Amino acid sequence: MLLKLTDLKFNYDVENHKQVKALRGLSLCIDEGQMLSLVGESGCGKTTLCNILNLCLKNYTGHAEFWGTELNKITNKKDYYTKVQYIFQDPKSAVSPYQKLSYFMAAPLINLKGLNKFDAFKLISRQLPKIGLHPDILNKHSNEVSLGQLQRLCLLKSLIIKPNLLLCDEITASLDPLSARECLKLIKEYQNALVAVRRRAFFYLLKGVKEYEFEIYLPQLWDTFRL
């Protein structure tokens, strides 16, 4: 099993020794080649779950296993991040405004895959037309491109290293309808190319499902703010 969550719980400490219960006994499984969407309102714990899966939060209770290894026992984060990628809800929060997009895009290929800068830039430049962008965009900064263009770049940055699990946290929430459709089309094309051989899994976190065509599974969700 690629990802298995069993009775997963997480609490945030707040003032007066109280706790906010963000996750209350969540259980689910994702195997290779599967796609799963977790649907819930704002504040129900979707991003908290993503932060646990991205190794940003470790003091959870229950079990969260990736290929049989408990997440809070993983020490080789570099190896983990070659297999699991996280796409943020707001693309601008993932990109430094002081850094050219070329270095932002090349970072995973250099740091996780061991490519040199020349080969990384060459590979990215070949892939950009597939998402409707010209290689010249790599010379720009994040504040010089649209949110839709930036989110497509974030998608490509994660997909280009071919992760086994892609975490998508409301990735169209800040986009206009056209840009949202372009991003979803990109993911579906990638999925159709690779899921057929059961090599990749997709985990979407959505606030609503009106505009989406994905099959939805509803695990247990609770009100975050019920103390």
C-alpha positions in Angstrom: 0.0 0.0 0.0 1.4 3.3 -1.1 -0.2 5.4 1.7 -2.2 4.2 4.6 -3.7 6.3 7.4 -5.2 4.7 10.4 -7.1 6.6 13.1 -5.0 9.7 12.4 -5.4 12.5 14.9 -3.8 15.9 15.3 -4.4 18.7 17.8 -3.1 22.3 17.8 -2.3 23.8 21.1 -3.9 27.1 21.8 -4.0 29.5 24.8 -5.3 28.6 28.2 -4.0 25.0 27.7 -6.8 24.2 25.3 -6.5 22.3 22.0 -8.0 22.6 18.6 -8.8 19.1 17.2 -7.9 19.4 13.5 -8.1 15.7 12.7 -10.2 13.2 14.6 -9.5 9.6 13.7 -9.0 9.8 9.9 -8.5 6.5 8.1 -7.9 6.0 4.4 -5.7 4.1 1.9 -4.2 5.1 -1.5 -2.5 2.5 -3.7 -0.4 3.0 -6.8 -2.4 4.1 -9.7 -5.3 5.4 -7.7 -6.8 8.9 -7.4 -8.6 10.1 -4.3 -10.2 13.4 -3.5 -10.8 14.6 0.1 -13.6 17.1 0.2 -14.4 19.5 3.0 -15.1 23.0 4.0 -12.4 25.5 5.1 -11.0 24.6 8.5 -11.9 20.9 8.4 -8.2 19.8 8.5 -7.3 19.3 4.8 -4.2 21.4 4.9 -3.2 20.0 8.3 -3.3 16.5 6.7 -1.2 17.7 3.8 1.4 19.2 6.2 1.6 15.8 8.0 2.1 14.0 4.7 4.7 16.6 3.7 6.6 15.9 7.0 6.0 19.4 8.3 3.9 18.1 11.3 5.1 15.1 13.2 3.4 15.1 16.7 0.3 13.2 15.4 -1.3 10.2 17.0 -2.5 7.1 15.1 -0.6 5.9 12.1 0.5 7.4 8.8 2.5 5.0 6.7 4.2 5.5 3.3 5.1 2.2 1.8 4.9 0.6 5.2 7.2 3.2 6.9 5.7 5.5 9.6 6.1 9.1 8.5 7.4 10.4 11.8 10.3 7.9 11.6 11.5 8.9 8.1 15.0 10.4 8.3 15.9 10.6 4.6 13.7 13.5 3.6 15.5 13.8 0.2 14.5 10.3 -0.8 10.9 10.9 0.5 10.5 14.1 -1.5 11.6 12.4 -4.7 8.5 10.2 -4.2 6.0 12.7 -2.7 5.4 16.2 -4.0 3.1 18.8 -2.5 1.5 21.6 -4.6 0.3 24.6 -2.6 -3.1 26.3 -2.8 -1.4 29.7 -3.4 1.4 29.4 -5.9 2.9 32.8 -4.9 3.5 31.4 -1.4 5.7 28.7 -2.9 8.0 31.0 -4.9 10.5 33.5 -3.8 9.8 36.9 -5.4 13.6 37.6 -5.4 14.5 34.4 -7.4 14.2 33.9 -11.1 11.7 31.2 -12.1 14.5 29.3 -13.8 16.2 28.5 -10.4 12.8 27.8 -8.8 12.0 25.3 -11.5 15.4 23.6 -11.6 15.7 23.2 -7.8 14.0 19.7 -7.5 16.0 18.4 -10.5 19.3 19.6 -9.1 18.7 18.8 -5.4 16.6 15.6 -5.7 17.6 14.1 -9.0 21.3 15.2 -9.1 21.1 17.0 -12.5 23.5 19.9 -13.2 22.0 23.3 -13.9 22.5 23.0 -17.7 20.7 19.7 -18.0 18.0 20.8 -15.6 17.3 24.1 -17.6 17.4 22.1 -20.8 14.8 19.6 -19.6 12.5 22.2 -18.3 12.7 24.3 -21.5 11.6 21.2 -23.5 8.6 20.6 -21.2 7.3 24.2 -21.0 5.5 24.2 -24.4 3.5 21.2 -23.2 1.9 23.5 -20.6 1.4 26.4 -23.0 4.4 28.5 -21.9 7.5 29.8 -23.7 10.9 29.1 -22.3 11.5 32.9 -22.0 9.3 32.8 -18.9 12.2 31.3 -17.0 13.9 34.6 -17.0 11.1 36.3 -15.2 10.2 36.6 -11.5 7.0 35.4 -9.9 5.5 38.9 -9.8 5.9 39.2 -13.6 3.6 36.3 -14.5 -0.1 35.6 -13.8 -1.3 33.2 -11.1 -2.4 30.7 -13.7 1.0 30.7 -15.3 2.7 30.4 -11.9 0.5 27.5 -10.9 1.2 25.7 -14.1 4.9 26.1 -13.4 4.4 24.7 -9.9 2.6 21.7 -11.4 5.4 21.1 -13.9 8.1 21.5 -11.2 6.5 18.7 -9.2 5.5 16.4 -12.1 8.9 16.6 -13.9 10.6 14.5 -11.2 7.8 11.9 -11.5 6.7 11.5 -7.9 4.8 8.4 -6.8 2.3 10.5 -4.8 1.2 14.0 -5.8 -0.6 16.1 -3.0 -2.8 18.9 -4.4 -4.1 21.3 -1.8 -7.0 23.2 -3.4 -4.7 24.1 -6.3 -7.3 25.9 -8.3 -8.7 28.0 -5.4 -6.9 31.2 -6.3 -7.2 30.8 -10.1 -9.7 32.1 -12.6 -11.9 29.5 -14.3 -9.8 29.3 -17.5 -6.5 28.9 -15.6 -8.1 26.3 -13.3 -9.2 24.2 -16.3 -5.7 24.4 -17.8 -4.2 23.2 -14.5 -6.7 20.3 -14.2 -6.2 19.4 -17.8 -2.4 19.2 -17.2 -2.9 16.8 -14.2 -5.4 14.6 -16.1 -3.0 14.3 -19.0 -0.2 13.3 -16.7 -2.5 10.9 -14.9 -3.7 9.3 -18.1 -0.1 8.8 -19.3 1.2 7.2 -16.1 -1.7 5.8 -14.0 -2.4 3.2 -16.7 0.8 1.4 -15.6 0.0 1.9 -11.9 3.0 4.0 -11.1 1.5 7.2 -9.7 -1.1 8.2 -7.2 -3.0 11.5 -6.8 -4.4 13.0 -3.7 -6.6 16.0 -4.2 -7.9 18.3 -1.4 -10.9 20.3 -2.5 -13.4 22.7 -0.9 -16.2 21.8 -3.4 -16.8 19.5 -6.3 -19.1 21.4 -8.6 -16.6 22.1 -11.4 -14.6 18.8 -11.1 -15.0 15.5 -12.8 -13.0 13.4 -10.4 -14.5 10.5 -8.5 -15.0 11.5 -4.9 -14.5 9.5 -1.8 -15.7 10.9 1.5 -13.6 9.8 4.6 -14.5 11.1 8.0 -14.3 14.9 8.4 -15.0 16.9 11.5 -15.4 20.5 12.5 -11.9 21.8 13.3 -13.1 24.3 15.9 -15.1 22.0 18.2 -13.0 22.0 21.4 
